[in-house]
Amino acid sequence: MKVLRGFFRKEIISLLRSPVLLVAVLIMPVVQMILLSGAITFQADNLRLVMRSMPNDVVMTQIYNRAIGSGLFVPTDAGGRDPIAAVQSGVADVAIVASDGGLTKALGRGTGEIQILIDSMNILKAHSIEAYLRAIIAQTVSSMAHADGAMPINFHVRVLFNPQLNTKFFMVPSMVSILVFLALLILISVSITKEKEVGTMETLMAAPISKYHIVFGKVLPYVLVALVVMLAIVVVGMVVFRVPFVGSQLMFLLAFLAFCVPACGIGVWLATYTQTQQQALLGLIIVAFLALMLSGAIISTENMPVVLRWISYINPLSHYAYLVRNIMLKGPDWSYWGAHAAVMLGVGALIWVVALRRFKTTL
């Protein structure tokens, strides 16, 4: 028992003397629980809705107002785009289009038609949108003219970009962004920390080279490795799971390079706080888990509280996940790529400034 008590005391003292381990084991689980309890929700809301109808179409106006008033949908300006283009560009999650002449006149003749265009990039969201709109439209028509509960409307639901609602079409692009992110973080942070742990960092610091040579000499080879990882995942997804690739290959490659700026910066920044590979891996678990949960790669960010949505907006993984998914399944234009790439490059520049300032070349 004395031996066990000695080991117990030794390990507790060792934990208390290591601030990195102490934060990772005792503090970060509490922080993660608080953040993720508010972030993780499978209820779809804040759905961006656009409507095309005649100006005097009373029924369509009532449907739109009821949808917005439910709190599940938010009004969206299509910017003059037609409904399909609004959903294609990512401006809207769903568009409702009335039949020619308006829904009000069509109902007066005994029947009407509504077309619902749904972005199915997120499978859970797509199912929720159709169910919400069917209920809202039925309530509106029943309350206005058909109290007997009849539903004189024919629905034409078009599920865009993933008509079969195949979950693999959602998961494969998500896994591309996640695995590229993990590969860069693990390879870069562990590689730099290993130099410190085995003592070879001192040799590099004594050599007639700058810290920029050391850092970028460590980073650039692993960018190439991450590129190979990305291409392998995409090929497997296309061959095995039949995931389409409809966008620009050049845009896809440039999105990867833009994402490497913040991802590599995070890896270098983590390495400046750690002295052993164990500490580096603990830091990776904390950072990668939070970045993943607040990225939208698995769980939709639109359902999160406002504060967490802002964190998601500056999360580079969010923008890369959106780009990968949209390029593979939609084929967006260059303005969409530019908006997301600008955020990744801007956040990446700030991360690199902090990381390089913390990277010391003196013992």
Buried (B, 14 or more C-beta within 10 A) or exposed (E): EEEEEEEEEEEEEEEEEBEBBEBBEEEBEEEBEEBBEEBEEEEBBBBBBBBBBBEEBBBBBBBBEBBBEBEBBBEBEBEEBBBBBBBBBBBBBBBBBBBEEBBBBBBEEEEBBBBBBBBBBBBBBBBBBBEBBBBBBBBBBBEBBBEEEEEEBEEEBBBBBBEEBBEBBBBBBBBBBBBBBBBBBBBBBBBBBBBBBEEEBEEBBEEEEEBEEBBBEBBEEBBEEBBEBBBEBBEEBBEEEEBBBEBBEEBBBBBBEBBBBBBBBBBBBBBBBBBBBBBBBBBBEBBBEBBBBBBBBBBBBBBBEEEBBEBBBBBBBBBBBBBBBBBBBBBBBEEBBEBBBEBBBBBBEEBBEEBBEEBEBEE
